Amino acid sequence: MPHQERTFVIVNTLGLHARAAAQLVQTSNRYRSEIHVEKDGMQVNGKSIMGVLTLAAAKGSQITVTCDGDDADQAMTALAKVIENGFGET
């Protein structure tokens, strides 16, 4: 089963707040792969809005995203684009 793992720095000013978390979760839910997000040793389901919000990832925080499944490569590419683009915020 394909596996992807990558670490990102949260670059948008407000961090991983409700709208940004929703965007990450919506992107994750487009794929069949299992997706997890980790910050400071706490790992959550990347398809769960409540899980992602509990990470409280502020600007400058590092998160690690893992994707496991047949479409892991495509999922990671899409998630990287969303995260690195600051969730469309400045």
C-alpha positions as CSV (number, residue, x, y, z in Angstrom):
1,M,0.0,0.0,0.0
2,P,1.5,3.4,-1.0
3,H,2.6,5.6,1.9
4,Q,3.4,9.3,1.9
5,E,4.7,11.4,4.8
6,R,5.6,15.0,4.8
7,T,6.2,17.8,7.3
8,F,4.8,21.3,6.8
9,V,5.0,24.6,8.5
10,I,1.7,26.5,9.0
11,V,2.2,29.8,7.2
12,N,-1.1,31.6,7.4
13,T,-1.5,34.3,10.0
14,L,-4.4,32.7,11.9
15,G,-3.0,29.2,11.9
16,L,-5.2,26.1,11.5
17,H,-8.4,27.7,12.7
18,A,-11.9,26.6,11.8
19,R,-12.0,27.6,8.1
20,A,-8.5,26.4,7.4
21,A,-9.1,23.1,9.2
22,A,-12.4,22.7,7.2
23,Q,-10.4,23.2,4.0
24,L,-7.9,20.5,5.0
25,V,-10.6,18.1,6.0
26,Q,-12.6,18.7,2.8
27,T,-9.5,18.0,0.7
28,S,-8.7,14.9,2.8
29,N,-12.2,13.5,2.3
30,R,-11.8,13.6,-1.5
31,Y,-9.4,10.6,-1.2
32,R,-9.8,7.0,-0.2
33,S,-6.5,6.9,1.6
34,E,-6.2,7.0,5.4
35,I,-4.9,10.5,6.3
36,H,-3.5,11.5,9.6
37,V,-2.1,14.8,10.9
38,E,0.3,15.0,13.8
39,K,1.6,17.9,15.8
40,D,3.8,17.7,18.9
41,G,3.2,13.9,19.2
42,M,-0.6,14.1,19.0
43,Q,-2.0,12.4,15.9
44,V,-5.5,12.9,14.6
45,N,-7.6,11.7,11.7
46,G,-7.2,14.1,8.9
47,K,-10.8,13.6,7.8
48,S,-12.2,14.8,11.2
49,I,-12.8,18.5,11.7
50,M,-12.8,18.1,15.5
51,G,-9.6,16.1,15.4
52,V,-7.8,18.7,13.3
53,L,-9.0,21.6,15.4
54,T,-7.7,19.9,18.6
55,L,-4.2,20.3,17.3
56,A,-4.4,24.0,17.8
57,A,-1.7,24.6,15.1
58,A,-0.7,28.3,15.2
59,K,1.3,30.1,12.6
60,G,4.8,28.7,12.5
61,S,3.7,25.3,13.9
62,Q,5.0,22.1,12.3
63,I,2.6,19.4,11.3
64,T,3.3,16.0,9.8
65,V,0.8,14.6,7.3
66,T,0.7,10.9,6.5
67,C,-1.4,9.3,3.7
68,D,-1.8,5.6,3.3
69,G,-3.7,4.0,0.4
70,D,-4.0,3.6,-3.3
71,D,-4.3,7.3,-3.9
72,A,-1.8,8.5,-1.3
73,D,0.4,10.3,-3.8
74,Q,-2.5,12.3,-5.2
75,A,-3.8,13.0,-1.7
76,M,-0.4,14.3,-0.5
77,T,-0.1,16.5,-3.6
78,A,-3.5,18.1,-3.0
79,L,-2.9,18.6,0.7
80,A,0.5,20.1,0.1
81,K,-0.9,22.6,-2.3
82,V,-3.6,23.7,0.3
83,I,-1.2,23.9,3.2
84,E,1.7,25.6,1.4
85,N,-0.8,28.1,-0.1
86,G,-1.7,29.1,3.5
87,F,-5.3,27.8,3.0
88,G,-5.8,30.7,0.6
89,E,-5.1,33.3,3.3
90,T,-2.3,35.8,3.7
